[in-house]
C-alpha cells in the first residue's frame, strides 16, 4: 500500500526569495547599530528566514544585526556540536539576559534532545526567543551536568562557553546520518507505509525494542528530516504514568540512532497524551532513496503485576515530521489519513535462566561422626 502525501507546501515565490536573500546579505553588510525595528518586526523577519530553510547560525547573525548586536561572522552552518553551535558568544548570560545571543544559545541547546529548552511553544526548536528565562536556565543546567561542569547552576559563563566552543571545534558527537549538503531542487518526503517488523508485546527489562516503523522516501531532491513528534497514549487497566512502563524512547533512521529522550522528561497533556519532540536531527534521505524510520523503547526493569495489562498506543501525529529539501524549503509531513500508529503492551517477563554453581569457598564434602564426648571443632 502506498500513501500519497498531499500536504500544503510553503510557497517560496521569487519575490520572497529575493527578500530573504537581501535580509541575509544586508545583515553582514551593515555595521551593528541601534535596533530600528520592533520586536514583532524582527520576529516576522526571522520567521520568514526559517520558512526558507536558512541555517540557525545565519538566523542568529541576522537577528543580531537587526537588534543592534554583533554578528559572529560565520554562516557556514553547524558542526558536530549541533545546530547553532558555531555562534560566537562574547558575554556571559544568565536569567534576565536578552538579545540575539540568547536566541543562539537556545538554538544550540535545542540541537540535542537531552538539553532542549522546550518541547513545544516558545523556546522550542524553530520558536527560540530572545529571553533567558527559567526554561533556558534549566536547559543550561542539563548541559553543564552532562559535560561535568560544576556547579551546574545554569549560568552561561566562561567555562560553559568554552565547553560549547569545544563542541563547535570538533569535540561533539559525530552526526548519525550523512551531513553533506542537500542536492536537488524542490522536493518532498513521501510517507509510504508503516513497517510490520515491530513488537506488540514488550517484556520488562527489554531494550531498544521497535514499536513503530515507517518507510519514507525522498522525492525529486535530497531531504533532511530535522524534527519528529512521537505521541504515546495509555488505555486500559493499570497506571496512567508512562514511566511505570518505559524508561526512554529512541528514534532510528536506517539503523542509525538519531536521538533519545527520557520518558521522565515529558509530561502528559490534558488529553493524557505524552508528546515527545525530537529536533535538530539532520536525518538525511538521498533523492529517490527509501529509508526506515523506527521508534524504539527501553522498558522498565520491574513492572507491577497490576499494570501489565495496559495498552500503549504510539503514533507519529499529523504534521509530526518536519523536513527540508535541496531548495531549502521546510515543510511538515504526515496527513491525518496516514494513520502512523501501533499499539503495544509492557508486561512481566515470562521466563529467565537461573544459574547455580559452586562457590570458591565452599567446604569439601565429608562425613562427620560424633558421640557424646566429641565436638565439631576443626570441621570445615
LUMSE-5941 format. One record per residue (C-alpha): residue in three letters; x, y, z. Coordinates in pm, whole numbers, padded with zeros to 5 digits, always signed. Example, Ala and Ser with C-alpha at 12.3 -4.5 7.8 and 13.67 -1.06 7.14 Angstrom:
% LUMSE-5941
ala+01230-00450+00780;ser+01367-00106+00714;
***
This chain:
% LUMSE-5941
unk+00000+00000+00000;unk+00126+00347-00083;unk+00004+00652+00098;unk+00044+00965-00113;unk+00135+01273+00085;unk-00053+01586-00010;unk+00041+01849+00242;unk+00021+02219+00165;unk+00378+02326+00083;unk+00529+02657+00180;unk+00520+02868-00135;unk+00859+03029-00199;unk+00791+03300-00454;unk+01069+03474-00643;unk+00998+03794-00455;unk+01007+03613-00124;unk+01341+03451-00200;unk+01479+03789-00303;unk+01364+03944+00023;unk+01519+03663+00228;unk+01845+03684+00035;unk+01855+04060+00081;unk+01799+04027+00454;unk+02080+03773+00489;unk+02320+03978+00279;unk+02223+04303+00446;unk+02282+04163+00791;unk+02652+04140+00719;unk+02682+04448+00500;unk+02590+04696+00771;unk+02771+04772+01091;unk+02593+04695+01417;unk+02366+04979+01509;unk+02089+05056+01747;unk+01787+04843+01665;unk+01537+05034+01450;unk+01278+04757+01429;unk+01022+04648+01682;unk+01047+04303+01836;unk+00741+04189+01639;unk+00902+04306+01312;unk+01224+04124+01396;unk+01026+03812+01481;unk+00842+03828+01147;unk+01170+03853+00957;unk+01322+03561+01147;unk+01012+03351+01080;unk+01045+03430+00709;unk+01409+03318+00710;unk+01317+02996+00890;unk+01049+02923+00631;unk+01316+02940+00359;unk+01536+02694+00548;unk+01812+02937+00650;unk+02059+02767+00886;unk+02043+02858+01253;unk+02379+03040+01260;unk+02269+03268+00976;unk+01941+03334+01156;unk+02123+03421+01478;unk+02359+03658+01292;unk+02072+03829+01110;unk+01888+03868+01437;unk+02200+04015+01598;unk+02229+04276+01324;unk+01861+04366+01336;unk+01870+04416+01711;unk+02194+04610+01734;unk+02416+04315+01829;unk+02738+04192+01671;unk+02716+03906+01417;unk+02965+03623+01465;unk+03077+03644+01103;unk+03016+03275+01039;unk+02734+03150+00821;unk+02866+02809+00745;unk+02611+02619+00947;unk+02677+02395+01244;unk+02941+02134+01312;unk+02933+01836+01540;unk+02809+02041+01827;unk+02465+02077+01676;unk+02256+02348+01515;unk+02376+02694+01605;unk+02694+02564+01775;unk+02928+02796+01579;unk+02780+03122+01703;unk+03041+03325+01890;unk+02925+03434+02235;unk+03107+03743+02365;unk+02942+03786+02705;unk+02809+03586+02997;unk+02437+03511+03001;unk+02206+03447+03294;unk+01843+03473+03399;unk+01703+03802+03269;unk+01951+03840+02981;unk+01801+03930+02644;unk+01932+03952+02291;unk+02025+03758+01979;unk+02296+03569+02169;unk+02024+03425+02394;unk+01840+03308+02082;unk+02161+03146+01955;unk+02209+02974+02289;unk+01856+02833+02276;unk+01917+02711+01919;unk+02232+02531+02037;unk+02055+02374+02335;unk+01765+02263+02116;unk+02006+02078+01885;unk+02024+01798+02142;unk+01709+01632+02276;unk+01874+01598+02618;unk+01910+01976+02660;unk+01601+02110+02483;unk+01468+02438+02620;unk+01108+02336+02547;unk+00934+02053+02366;unk+00678+02289+02211;unk+00576+02652+02210;unk+00805+02942+02299;unk+01167+02833+02329;unk+01122+02511+02131;unk+01309+02432+01811;unk+01214+02689+01547;unk+01046+02909+01811;unk+01351+03026+02006;unk+01313+03356+02193;unk+01545+03639+02292;unk+01485+03599+02666;unk+01690+03392+02913;unk+01418+03258+03138;unk+01370+02959+03372;unk+01345+02708+03085;unk+01672+02829+02933;unk+01840+02814+03272;unk+01718+02457+03324;unk+01848+02356+02979;unk+02189+02511+03054;unk+02199+02318+03380;unk+02136+01994+03189;unk+02421+02077+02950;unk+02653+02156+03241;unk+02566+01832+03420;unk+02620+01626+03104;unk+02960+01788+03048;unk+03091+01772+03405;unk+03069+02146+03472;unk+03032+02222+03842;unk+02837+02378+03987;unk+02559+02320+03735;unk+02393+02648+03827;unk+02252+02746+03487;unk+02490+03041+03449;unk+02630+03065+03095;unk+02978+03187+03185;unk+03336+03138+03057;unk+03361+02768+03148;unk+03033+02675+02982;unk+03110+02894+02679;unk+03441+02710+02643;unk+03263+02373+02655;unk+03026+02486+02379;unk+03320+02614+02172;unk+03495+02278+02213;unk+03195+02100+02067;unk+03187+02350+01782;unk+03553+02282+01702;unk+03501+01909+01680;unk+03459+01785+02034;unk+03097+01684+01994;unk+02950+01361+01870;unk+02963+01256+01506;unk+02639+01312+01317;unk+02447+00987+01291;unk+02350+01043+00928;unk+02521+01184+00618;unk+02582+01552+00677;unk+02685+01677+00333;unk+02491+01949+00152;unk+02150+01857+00021;unk+02136+01813-00355;unk+01845+01884-00583;unk+01576+02147-00602;unk+01227+02143-00461;unk+01130+01801-00336;unk+00931+01630-00067;unk+00936+01348+00183;unk+00684+01081+00087;unk+00528+00869+00360;unk+00495+00520+00207;unk+00365+00288+00477;unk+00408+00156+00828;unk+00654-00131+00874;unk+00540-00464+01012;unk+00861-00575+01187;unk+00773-00418+01522;unk+00677-00570+01856;unk+00327-00563+02004;unk+00443-00713+02334;unk+00744-00584+02528;unk+00884-00758+02835;unk+01012-00570+03138;unk+01385-00503+03101;unk+01381-00519+02719;unk+01596-00254+02547;unk+01571-00089+02204;unk+01251-00272+02117;unk+01094-00138+01796;unk+00731-00043+01848;unk+00664+00173+01540;unk+00822+00176+01194;unk+00758+00400+00893;unk+00902+00381+00543;unk+00980+00722+00395;unk+01113+00824+00054;unk+01284+01136-00078;unk+01122+01254-00399;unk+01283+01493-00652;unk+01555+01605-00407;unk+01762+01509-00106;unk+01557+01563+00208;unk+01678+01618+00565;unk+01445+01517+00848;unk+01508+01766+01128;unk+01212+01711+01360;unk+00987+01419+01453;unk+00699+01419+01702;unk+00601+01093+01872;unk+00288+01060+02090;unk+00217+00788+02347;unk-00138+00732+02475;unk-00222+00486+02755;unk-00551+00298+02785;unk-00693+00005+02978;unk-00624-00103+03335;unk-00309-00014+03523;unk-00115+00303+03594;unk-00154+00613+03377;unk+00212+00710+03424;unk+00428+00632+03122;unk+00739+00600+03340;unk+00581+00291+03501;unk+00630+00116+03167;unk+00920+00268+02974;unk+01244+00444+03068;unk+01331+00607+02735;unk+01231+00649+02371;unk+01478+00640+02080;unk+01446+00742+01716;unk+01636+00550+01444;unk+01687+00607+01071;unk+01816+00307+00874;unk+01979+00158+01183;unk+02147+00481+01295;unk+02042+00645+01619;unk+01909+00997+01570;unk+01817+01087+01929;unk+01700+00953+02266;unk+01469+01111+02524;unk+01396+01003+02880;unk+01031+00923+02946;unk+01053+01118+03270;unk+01128+01441+03081;unk+00782+01451+02918;unk+00453+01529+03092;unk+00111+01426+02963;unk-00126+01688+02831;unk-00491+01739+02922;unk-00583+01454+02686;unk-00349+01210+02864;unk-00106+01212+02570;unk+00271+01207+02625;unk+00429+01402+02337;unk+00799+01362+02255;unk+00959+01612+02018;unk+01292+01507+01865;unk+01455+01807+01697;unk+01791+01902+01546;unk+01809+01557+01385;unk+01972+01604+01042;unk+01836+01270+00920;unk+01929+01282+00553;unk+01749+01073+00292;unk+01903+01099-00052;unk+01695+01163-00364;unk+01485+00861-00472;unk+01611+00656-00176;unk+01382+00489+00075;unk+01461+00484+00446;unk+01315+00315+00751;unk+01229+00538+01045;unk+01176+00350+01372;unk+01064+00436+01724;unk+01202+00205+01994;unk+01158+00191+02371;unk+01357+00075+02671;unk+01117-00095+02911;unk+01142-00055+03288;unk+01326-00337+03462;unk+01043-00422+03702;unk+00677-00372+03620;unk+00400-00409+03876;unk+00174-00705+03804;unk-00131-00480+03823;unk-00001-00262+03539;unk+00085-00532+03286;unk-00248-00518+03101;unk-00204-00156+02996;unk-00224-00080+02622;unk+00012+00188+02490;unk-00054+00347+02151;unk+00248+00505+01980;unk+00188+00746+01693;unk+00361+00997+01469;unk+00078+01253+01456;unk-00044+01478+01177;unk+00234+01721+01072;unk+00461+01518+01302;unk+00763+01519+01068;unk+00940+01836+00958;unk+01198+01817+00680;unk+01383+02048+00442;unk+01457+01983+00073;unk+01751+02074-00150;unk+01596+02412-00228;unk+01590+02498+00143;unk+01212+02478+00168;unk+01094+02348+00506;unk+00767+02158+00523;unk+00572+01934+00761;unk+00458+01583+00671;unk+00208+01316+00781;unk-00155+01363+00683;unk-00446+01277+00909;unk-00526+00973+00694;unk-00175+00825+00708;unk-00253+00650+01039;unk+00105+00602+01158;unk+00001+00420+01476;unk+00082+00094+01652;unk-00017-00046+01993;unk+00193-00245+02235;unk+00192-00367+02595;unk+00468-00390+02853;unk+00438-00696+03076;unk+00621-00907+03324;unk+00898-01121+03180;unk+00764-01469+03104;unk+01080-01655+03198;unk+01450-01646+03262;unk+01754-01855+03348;unk+01887-01925+03697;unk+02244-02045+03706;unk+02378-02217+04019;unk+02744-02304+04057;unk+02979-02393+04338;unk+03149-02105+04514;unk+03526-02086+04558;unk+03500-02103+04941;unk+03253-02391+04964;unk+03362-02663+05219;unk+03468-03006+05098;unk+03208-03280+05124;unk+03275-03515+05418;unk+03108-03735+05681;unk+03134-03623+06043;unk+03074-03874+06319;unk+03032-03752+06676;unk+02945-03903+07010;unk+02874-03762+07350;unk+03242-03685+07419;unk+03326-03525+07079;unk+03264-03184+06923;unk+03291-03048+06569;unk+03583-02815+06617;unk+03807-02811+06311;unk+03538-02928+06068;unk+03542-02702+05761;
***
